[in-house]
Amino acid sequence: MAGALKITLVRSMIGRPEKHRKVLRGMGLTRLNKTVILEDTPSIRGMIHKVTHLVKAEECTNEAE
């Protein structure tokens, strides 16, 4: 899997289980509407799958976006 993913935190982590909070912090998402660009790997895809209800993920062709 080549490329990158643009991930944005769109819902608050307040009141969410600690596992979800750890996943979000592990991806670098600490504030609402913060966007990070991460490499597209199976582990990152799994993290997104765990918190899919809190984030918006898009494939990004250029890592400099």
BAKETOR-620841 format. One record per residue (C-alpha): residue number from 1; residue in three letters; x, y, z. Coordinates in nm, 2 decimals, always signed. Layout:
BEGIN
{num->NUM	residu->ALA	xx->X	yy->Y	zz->Z}
...
% end
This chain:
BEGIN
{num->1	residu->MET	xx->+0.00	yy->+0.00	zz->+0.00}
{num->2	residu->ALA	xx->+0.17	yy->+0.31	zz->-0.12}
{num->3	residu->GLY	xx->+0.06	yy->+0.67	zz->-0.06}
{num->4	residu->ALA	xx->-0.07	yy->+0.86	zz->+0.24}
{num->5	residu->LEU	xx->-0.39	yy->+0.92	zz->+0.43}
{num->6	residu->LYS	xx->-0.52	yy->+1.25	zz->+0.55}
{num->7	residu->ILE	xx->-0.70	yy->+1.19	zz->+0.88}
{num->8	residu->THR	xx->-0.91	yy->+1.46	zz->+1.06}
{num->9	residu->LEU	xx->-1.06	yy->+1.44	zz->+1.41}
{num->10	residu->VAL	xx->-1.42	yy->+1.54	zz->+1.36}
{num->11	residu->ARG	xx->-1.58	yy->+1.43	zz->+1.68}
{num->12	residu->SER	xx->-1.46	yy->+1.49	zz->+2.04}
{num->13	residu->MET	xx->-1.30	yy->+1.22	zz->+2.24}
{num->14	residu->ILE	xx->-1.47	yy->+1.34	zz->+2.56}
{num->15	residu->GLY	xx->-1.66	yy->+1.05	zz->+2.71}
{num->16	residu->ARG	xx->-1.49	yy->+0.79	zz->+2.49}
{num->17	residu->PRO	xx->-1.32	yy->+0.48	zz->+2.62}
{num->18	residu->GLU	xx->-0.95	yy->+0.50	zz->+2.70}
{num->19	residu->LYS	xx->-0.86	yy->+0.26	zz->+2.42}
{num->20	residu->HIS	xx->-1.01	yy->+0.51	zz->+2.17}
{num->21	residu->ARG	xx->-0.82	yy->+0.80	zz->+2.32}
{num->22	residu->LYS	xx->-0.49	yy->+0.61	zz->+2.30}
{num->23	residu->VAL	xx->-0.55	yy->+0.52	zz->+1.94}
{num->24	residu->LEU	xx->-0.62	yy->+0.89	zz->+1.86}
{num->25	residu->ARG	xx->-0.31	yy->+1.01	zz->+2.05}
{num->26	residu->GLY	xx->-0.11	yy->+0.75	zz->+1.87}
{num->27	residu->MET	xx->-0.21	yy->+0.89	zz->+1.54}
{num->28	residu->GLY	xx->-0.12	yy->+1.24	zz->+1.66}
{num->29	residu->LEU	xx->-0.48	yy->+1.37	zz->+1.69}
{num->30	residu->THR	xx->-0.51	yy->+1.57	zz->+2.01}
{num->31	residu->ARG	xx->-0.76	yy->+1.85	zz->+1.92}
{num->32	residu->LEU	xx->-1.09	yy->+1.87	zz->+1.73}
{num->33	residu->ASN	xx->-1.04	yy->+1.94	zz->+1.36}
{num->34	residu->LYS	xx->-0.67	yy->+1.86	zz->+1.37}
{num->35	residu->THR	xx->-0.55	yy->+1.70	zz->+1.05}
{num->36	residu->VAL	xx->-0.25	yy->+1.47	zz->+1.02}
{num->37	residu->ILE	xx->-0.10	yy->+1.30	zz->+0.72}
{num->38	residu->LEU	xx->+0.02	yy->+0.94	zz->+0.78}
{num->39	residu->GLU	xx->+0.16	yy->+0.67	zz->+0.57}
{num->40	residu->ASP	xx->-0.09	yy->+0.42	zz->+0.44}
{num->41	residu->THR	xx->+0.00	yy->+0.10	zz->+0.62}
{num->42	residu->PRO	xx->-0.21	yy->-0.19	zz->+0.75}
{num->43	residu->SER	xx->-0.15	yy->-0.08	zz->+1.11}
{num->44	residu->ILE	xx->-0.28	yy->+0.28	zz->+1.04}
{num->45	residu->ARG	xx->-0.58	yy->+0.14	zz->+0.86}
{num->46	residu->GLY	xx->-0.66	yy->-0.07	zz->+1.17}
{num->47	residu->MET	xx->-0.63	yy->+0.23	zz->+1.39}
{num->48	residu->ILE	xx->-0.87	yy->+0.42	zz->+1.17}
{num->49	residu->HIS	xx->-1.11	yy->+0.13	zz->+1.17}
{num->50	residu->LYS	xx->-1.12	yy->+0.14	zz->+1.56}
{num->51	residu->VAL	xx->-1.22	yy->+0.50	zz->+1.57}
{num->52	residu->THR	xx->-1.40	yy->+0.54	zz->+1.23}
{num->53	residu->HIS	xx->-1.69	yy->+0.71	zz->+1.41}
{num->54	residu->LEU	xx->-1.46	yy->+0.99	zz->+1.53}
{num->55	residu->VAL	xx->-1.24	yy->+1.06	zz->+1.23}
{num->56	residu->LYS	xx->-1.26	yy->+1.15	zz->+0.86}
{num->57	residu->ALA	xx->-1.00	yy->+0.97	zz->+0.65}
{num->58	residu->GLU	xx->-0.92	yy->+1.05	zz->+0.29}
{num->59	residu->GLU	xx->-0.66	yy->+0.91	zz->+0.05}
{num->60	residu->CYS	xx->-0.41	yy->+1.18	zz->-0.04}
{num->61	residu->THR	xx->-0.19	yy->+1.15	zz->-0.35}
{num->62	residu->ASN	xx->+0.06	yy->+1.42	zz->-0.25}
{num->63	residu->GLU	xx->+0.22	yy->+1.40	zz->+0.10}
{num->64	residu->ALA	xx->+0.29	yy->+1.77	zz->+0.09}
{num->65	residu->GLU	xx->-0.08	yy->+1.87	zz->+0.11}
% end
